[in-house]
Amino acid sequence: MTQGLLTSRITKNKLSTLASKIPTALNKQNFVNYRNTYNNLIRAAKKLHFSRALLANTKNLRKTWGILNEALNKSKIHSPIHSLFSNNKLLSNPLDIANTFNSYFTTIAENNAIHPVTDPEPQLPPPSPFTFDINSTPVTDAEILECVKSLENKKTPDMTGLSSCLLKKVIPEILPPLKHIFNQSLATGTLPTKFKIRKSNSCL
């Protein structure tokens, strides 16, 4: 909280005290007006704080999720289980509770067996008009451009900070070296190490 907001909070508390001690219409209205303005400033300050924090951590998923949880007031504190009712018995011993949970989760698959599906197979969508045959090397410019064009428009960056939206914009400039890499990969049967790295969606 900034020094200005701290000063405003003190002023708001003074107006609240004055409106309580001398509850005239003017004092009450002054307090309400100042309180509403103060609350709007608090909301604007929080929005600016979280926007800056998210922008500064666009490549850090763990930090991003932490900021979002903070903005949503999600607590990491988990309430412990002190008792559990199972098989008409109230369990309070931690070991008994743990064994009961263990027994439940180790047998749930057996109690809920998966039966064969008898419904007819779902209708497959029509094949895409664009197909790429891995045997038809070398790869052409048109094939790469069509693949990039078919990507979903997303602004989320990958491990290198490149999003599909940005890729569509820069593909004309990077097409020659990209085509060379693809053709070399197909010709040698190897994949560049950096192509094997993916961006995880997990915040663990």
Secondary structure as UniProt FT lines:
FT   HELIX           3..21
FT   HELIX           25..56
FT   TURN            57..59
FT   HELIX           61..71
FT   TURN            72..73
FT   STRAND          84..86
FT   TURN            87..88
FT   STRAND          89..91
FT   HELIX           94..111
FT   TURN            134..135
FT   HELIX           141..149
FT   TURN            159..160
FT   HELIX           164..188
FT   HELIX           193..196
//
